Each structure stands twice: as C-alpha cells, then as structure tokens.
Amino acid sequence: MSVNGQLTVPVAIRRKLGLREGSRLLFVESADGDVIIANAATAAIVQAQKAFSGAARDFGVSNADEVQALVDEVRYGKERT
C-alpha cells in the first residue's frame, strides 16, 4: 500500500475480477471477519438481480417481448397487449 492508501492489485486478480483502469473495488467484511474484495460494478449487478428476483412473475411477464411491452407502458404510457 502506498502512503496515499493506494493498492496495487496483481494482474491475476485484476483478470479474475474483470477490472480495468478506473474500476472500483468493493471491500466487504464477512460474518467471520474475512475481508472480501469484489468488482463493485459486478457486485451492484448481482445485488440488483437479487432485488428484482420474482419481479417478472409479479408483473406477469415471461419473455423479452412482454418485458419490452412493460417498459414501453411505464415509459410511454402505452397499454400492453
């Protein structure tokens, strides 16, 4: 770690996490005290997927066309067919 608190992430870890210049890291402490490092963007997508789990069922959509119709309804006020 540098005096400014910057870390050097080994290339093997950067590849494994899909990190690129400008990527943000997420540090999470597990219940047993271990610190887990993750790609913040990937972690955000996983969290969003968990948050929306079951939403398609709740909105009555089962395929990509129905999802697009729902988006159009919300975005443009169009009724689903």
N, C-alpha and C positions, 0 to 999 in steps of 0.2 A: 504494500500500500504506500502511495506517495504521501508526502507531508500535507498535500491538499485533500487527502482522503480518496484519491482516485485508485481504482483497482485495475490490474492487468488480468484479463481473462484469457486463459490458454486457448489456442486455436481449436483444439479438440472439443473443448466445452462450447466455444462460440458456434462451431458447426452443429453440435448436438442440439443446442438451444435455438438454432436458426437466427443468430444475432448478426447484425450488420452495423456499420458505423451509424451512430445516433440511436441505436436500440436502447430501450430502457430495461433495467433489471428490476425484478421484484424479489425482495428478501422476506421470507415468511418463517416464523418460528413455529415448529410443530409442537404438539402436546408434550412430547418427551424432551423438548428443549433443543432439538436439532434445528439448524437454520437451513432452509431450502432456498436455492436460487433458481428463478424461472424467468423466462422471457415475459415481460409484463404484457405485451400485446397478445400473446398466446393465452396467458392466464385470464385476460379480460374476455377473450372469446369463449373460453371454457366456462367462465362464470356466467356469461350471457346465455350460453346454451342451457346451463342448469336452471337459470331463472325462467327461461321460456319453455322448459320441459312441460309437455302437455298442453301448451297453448294452441297448437293446431287443432287438437281434439276439442278444446273448449270453444274454439271459433268455428268448428265444423268444416275444416279444410283438410283435404287428404292428398292433394297433389300440387304441383307447381302452378298449374293454371288457376286453381282455386286460391292459392296464396296470392298470386298477382291480382286476381279479382278483388280480394280483400284489401290489398294495398291500394288499388285504384278507388275502392269505395271510401276508404279513410282519407286518402289524399285528395281525391277529386269529387267526392260526394256521389259517385256512380253506384247504382244498386247492383249487387251481384245477381247473376242469372242462374 
